[in-house]
Amino acid sequence: FSFPYVMAMIGDGRTSYNAAQDGVGNSVASCEADFRGKSVPTKARISLYRDTKVLVLKLQTKAWDQWDDCFTLTDVDVPLMAYLGFTAVTGEVHDNHDIISVTTTTLGKSTNDYK
């Protein structure tokens, strides 16, 4: 794969991050994302549908309000008290990224719009 690279990990509180492999062994889903030097701010939209156990990540990198699929995870068990974290450090490779804001909302039941 090439960088920039977006990766999802679900921690269990016991498994250590493997920096020697840039976290690949900890990854549950990922995608390459060309977001450097774009004319629009890069945004990520994470949607968790608890009733169907689906997690979807879409990225805005090309145009305003154009969301492209990064990955979809099925059969995802996320605890009710979950923590969300972000990092630009993997192992030998790291980068600088400014997270301007994080907004979370609770929605009703899924409409299966992740398909």
C-alpha positions in Angstrom: 0.0 0.0 0.0 1.0 3.6 -0.3 0.7 6.6 2.0 -1.3 8.5 3.1 -3.1 5.4 4.5 -6.2 5.4 6.6 -6.5 2.4 9.0 -9.1 1.3 11.6 -8.2 -0.6 14.7 -10.4 -1.9 17.4 -8.5 -2.2 20.7 -9.2 -4.8 23.3 -7.1 -3.2 26.0 -4.5 -6.1 25.9 -3.1 -6.2 22.3 0.0 -3.9 21.8 0.4 -1.7 18.8 3.0 -3.2 16.5 5.1 -0.1 15.4 7.6 -2.3 13.5 4.8 -3.2 11.0 3.2 0.2 11.0 0.2 -1.2 12.8 -0.8 -3.5 9.9 -1.3 -6.4 12.3 -3.7 -4.3 14.4 -5.7 -3.2 11.4 -9.3 -4.4 10.8 -9.9 -2.2 7.7 -8.0 0.3 5.7 -7.8 2.3 2.5 -5.3 4.5 0.6 -6.4 8.2 0.7 -4.8 10.9 -1.4 -5.7 13.9 0.7 -2.5 16.1 0.5 -2.8 19.5 -1.2 -6.5 19.4 -2.0 -8.7 22.4 -2.6 -11.3 21.2 -0.1 -10.7 20.3 3.6 -10.3 16.6 4.1 -13.2 15.2 6.2 -14.0 11.7 7.4 -17.5 10.4 8.2 -17.6 7.4 10.4 -21.1 5.8 10.7 -21.7 3.0 13.2 -25.0 1.1 12.8 -25.3 -0.8 16.1 -28.5 -2.7 15.1 -26.8 -4.2 12.0 -23.3 -4.2 13.4 -21.9 -2.3 10.5 -19.2 0.5 10.5 -18.7 2.6 7.4 -15.9 5.2 6.8 -16.3 7.7 3.9 -13.9 10.4 3.0 -14.3 13.9 1.5 -11.0 14.6 -0.4 -12.0 15.6 -3.9 -15.0 18.0 -3.8 -17.2 19.6 -1.2 -19.8 17.1 0.0 -18.6 14.3 -2.3 -18.1 11.3 0.0 -16.1 8.3 -1.3 -16.1 4.9 0.4 -12.9 4.1 2.3 -14.1 0.8 3.9 -17.1 -1.0 5.4 -16.8 -3.4 8.3 -19.5 -5.9 9.1 -20.1 -7.8 12.3 -18.6 -5.1 14.4 -19.0 -5.2 18.2 -18.3 -1.7 19.7 -18.8 -1.3 23.4 -21.5 1.2 24.5 -18.7 3.1 26.3 -16.2 3.4 23.4 -13.3 5.7 22.9 -12.4 7.3 19.6 -8.7 8.1 18.9 -6.7 9.6 16.1 -3.0 9.5 15.3 -0.6 10.3 12.5 2.1 8.1 13.9 2.5 4.6 12.8 6.1 3.4 13.2 8.9 4.8 11.1 6.4 6.8 9.0 4.5 9.7 10.5 3.0 12.9 9.3 1.6 16.1 10.7 -2.2 16.5 10.5 -4.4 19.1 12.2 -7.8 17.9 13.4 -9.9 21.0 13.5 -13.0 19.5 15.0 -14.7 16.2 15.9 -18.5 16.1 15.9 -20.5 13.1 17.2 -24.2 12.5 16.9 -26.6 9.7 17.8 -29.0 8.7 15.1 -31.9 6.3 15.0 -32.0 2.9 13.5 -30.1 2.3 10.3 -31.8 2.5 7.0 -29.2 0.2 5.3 -27.9 3.1 3.4 -24.4 1.7 3.8 -24.9 -0.7 0.9 
